[in-house]
Amino acid sequence: MSTTSSSDSKTYCGYIAIVGRPNVGKSTLLNHLIGQKLSITSRKPQTTRHTLLGIKTEGDTQFIYVDTPGLHSNQGRAINRYMNRVAITALRDVDVVVFVIDRNVWTEADAEVAELLKSTSAPVILAVNKVDRLEDKNVLLPHLQWLGEQFGSAEIVPVSALNNTNLAALEASIRERLPEGIHFFSEDQITDRNERFLAAELVREKITRQLGDEVPYQVAVQIEEFKHERGVRHISALVLVEREGQKRILIGEKGSRLKSIGQQARLDMEELFDGKVMLNLWVKVRSGWSDDERALRSLGYTD
């Protein structure tokens, strides 16, 4: 759905790819720019697996942010290759790229992302995130100067996504680079994803946050039922793991872990969907799903 402007006023609209290596705060940045939680977050790298549009319309300008999986060199499993393809594809035909970097840290993975960005014609803005966590603020300025030498004309904006620090300045820099054009989405639309997708992601977020390194990278969530009845959303989700041991960890003693995951996911769903939710979770073992291209497609992992 699109909206048009009156003949005597200009409107601006464009796609902004948010890219970077895993765990630099891309999804947190998207959520705070939009002012609402859309993309799931955790302290674990590779939490984001899909692209997701976050749409923000302010007056004459529509920002269409593209959250992407973290780019990484480990492509051994099919799901890792999928996430890299998704992130690289997002760089095509965008109007602005926001390259997110973690404080004064620069790794080989950051360098690989920087190399990829050489192929894009879109202007690049460097968002140096988590600056509030720097113990010695004096190290920031030399690092910003070094980044300036590496990236030439790219604008550099220090931010703290979590604390909303300097995000207005970042958004102003983005707006200056957006092209004139009609708005692609209606003014009240905030994402391109439907509620089924968002519900599955919220369940996966709670699993990732609660189980640390034990299970999350081999977990997928599939919504099997999603229906409205008398103002209540009834949602049934199947959680897939690859081994029986992972299933036992996920369920927990007498079902306690799965119950806790379901309770937290339901509360977030009720806030996001603005209504009551009845959520049921099941766990099933499907060996090797994360390294099976056909299984990935059946679970919605399509480019």
Secondary structure, 3 states (H helix, E strand, C coil): CCECCCCCCCCEEEEEEEECCCCCCHHHHHHHHHCCCCCCCCCCCCCCCCCEEEEEEECCEEEEEEECCCCCCCCCCHHHHHHHHHHHHHCCCCCEEEEEEECCCCCHHHHHHHHHHCCCCCCEEEEEECHHHCCCHHHHHHHHHHHHHHHCCCEEEECECCCCECHHHHHHHHHHCCCECCECCCCCCCECCCHHHHHHHHHHHHHHHHHCCCCHHHCEEEEEEEEEECCEEEEEEEEEECCHHHHHHHHCHHHHHHHHHHHHHHHHHHHHHCCEEEEEEEEEECCCHHHCHHHHHHCCCCC
